Amino acid sequence: MSGRSRLRRTGADAVYFILKLTLTISATLFSMLGLLIICIGIYAEVERQQNKTLEGFFVAPAVILILLGVSIFVVSFVGMVGALRDNRLLLKMFKWTLVVILLLELVFIIVSFLCRNKVLLMFKANVREGIRHYYDDLDFKNILDRIQVKFSCCGGEEYKDWSVNHYHACDAPGPMACGVPYTCCVKEKEGDVINTQCGYQKLHQERVEVGTTIHARGCVDAITLWFEDNIGPTVGILIAILLPQDGTPNVPGAGNGEFQEEI
């Protein structure tokens, strides 16, 4: 074997080792992440079943977490085993699965932008339906409360969406009538204690009147603006995560001593 051939083989082995190590570590980390998501999803589902009032099985965030965790774990585990055992079939399965996932996400983003108005209408309709059952579905209640606090918003399209809820409608009996939940309230400073009665009798007031006490803008618009502002970094992070895993070790015969000598 000539010196050039030996040097080329050493360089190829080094590249192969780096790719294999990178893929093994990243796939292992994602497998552990998948297991963690599965555990969280199972715990959330157990809690949901104990307090379950609605029958929307596939709408439950806990079920979505479990399905997401299983998908991440299976795909990552295939990549990890394929890298450790130099199994080309598993590596190809892993590679093309990631390619398909990336393409589906890109298609989803493109279709969402092309059909933006229809997507927004469907989103607003679903949020209004969720508001209608706000006190019956604890999963949706916790999610919407967190969104209203984080994005400083109230309701779906606007704060008056809360009129569809049986407890907040203006003709409903009780102290919550014609009001909104306290998570819609405006906090002057971070850490201030919120007055839980600040949303009292706000639905019959106009936007200019409620602006200092509750958030008037809807959460659909707030989330849409946030998504548009962060779409670039989100796609960049997604590609940065997937591309290193796509670099599956494919050096011919690497690690098996099958390089041919150059004469």
Secondary structure, DSSP 8 states (H G I E B T S, - for coil): --HHHHHHHHHHHHHHHHHHHHHHHHHHHHHHHHHHHHHHHHHHHHHHHHT-----GGG-HHHHHHHHHHHHHHHHHHHHHHHHTT-HHHHHHHHHHHHHHHHHHHHHHHHHHHTHHHHHHHHHHHHHHHHHTTTT-HHHHHHHHHHHHHTT--SSSBGGGGGGSTTTSTTSSSTTTT---GGGB--SSTT----TTTTTT-TTS-HHHHTTTB--B-HHHHHHHHHHHHHHHHHHHHHHHHHHHH-----TTTTTT------
